[in-house]
Amino acid sequence: MERIEADMNTALMVDGNAVAGELQRIFGRDMTMAVARCAGCANEAEMGALMAFTRGPGVVLRCPACQAAIARIVETPSAIYLEARGATYLRLAAQS
């Protein structure tokens, strides 16, 4: 049963490019090429390559290697909450 649930959850996920607009609103720049390092397995992936689960009350971005949650984004009427404790770091290219 766990395997079927895992497959169904994976089928509901899209890549991180699906939340590019939301990430740009938060960070003020294109974040799809920013690299996140997973705190769980140390895999590095561009934000656009993370697995995005968008069917909940917020967004969960998961590592494509181990599926650990890297970041969660929830928007309320008064604030946007970003929790990224699943990332060891987030590396952004210098803007010119």
C-alpha positions in Angstrom: 0.0 0.0 0.0 2.8 2.5 0.8 4.3 2.0 -2.7 0.9 2.8 -4.4 0.6 6.0 -2.3 4.1 7.0 -3.1 3.5 6.5 -6.8 0.3 8.5 -6.6 2.0 11.4 -4.8 4.8 11.4 -7.4 2.2 11.5 -10.2 0.7 14.6 -8.6 4.0 16.5 -8.6 5.3 18.8 -11.3 8.8 20.3 -11.6 9.8 23.5 -9.8 9.3 25.6 -12.9 5.5 25.4 -12.1 6.1 27.7 -9.1 8.6 30.0 -10.9 6.3 33.0 -10.6 5.7 32.5 -6.9 9.4 32.2 -6.2 10.1 35.3 -8.2 7.5 37.2 -6.1 9.2 36.1 -2.9 12.9 36.6 -4.0 12.5 39.4 -6.6 14.4 37.5 -9.3 14.2 34.3 -11.3 15.0 31.4 -9.0 14.7 28.5 -11.4 18.4 28.3 -11.9 19.3 28.8 -8.2 20.8 25.6 -6.8 19.5 24.0 -3.6 21.5 21.4 -1.7 19.3 18.8 0.0 20.0 18.5 3.8 18.9 14.8 3.6 21.0 13.4 0.9 23.3 16.3 -0.2 22.0 16.2 -3.8 22.3 19.5 -5.5 19.5 20.5 -7.9 18.3 23.7 -9.5 15.0 25.0 -8.1 13.4 24.4 -11.4 14.3 20.7 -11.2 12.9 20.2 -7.7 9.6 18.2 -7.5 6.7 20.6 -6.7 3.6 19.4 -4.9 1.1 22.2 -5.6 -2.3 20.6 -4.7 -2.3 21.4 -1.0 -2.9 24.6 0.8 0.6 25.6 -0.1 3.6 24.4 -2.1 6.1 21.7 -1.1 9.4 21.5 -3.1 11.0 18.1 -2.8 14.4 16.7 -3.7 14.3 14.8 -7.0 16.8 12.2 -5.6 15.4 11.3 -2.2 12.0 13.2 -2.2 12.8 14.9 1.1 11.0 18.2 1.6 13.4 21.0 0.7 11.1 24.0 1.1 7.5 24.8 1.9 5.6 27.9 0.8 2.3 29.0 2.2 0.5 32.3 1.4 -2.1 33.7 3.8 -4.1 37.0 3.4 -1.5 38.8 5.4 1.9 37.1 4.7 3.9 34.6 2.7 5.7 31.9 4.8 8.8 30.2 3.4 10.3 27.4 5.4 13.5 25.9 3.8 15.1 23.8 6.6 15.4 20.9 4.1 18.0 22.8 2.2 21.6 23.0 3.5 22.0 26.1 1.3 20.6 27.9 -1.7 23.2 29.2 -4.2 22.3 32.0 -6.5 24.4 33.3 -9.3 25.7 36.9 -8.9 23.5 39.4 -10.7 25.4 41.6 -13.2 
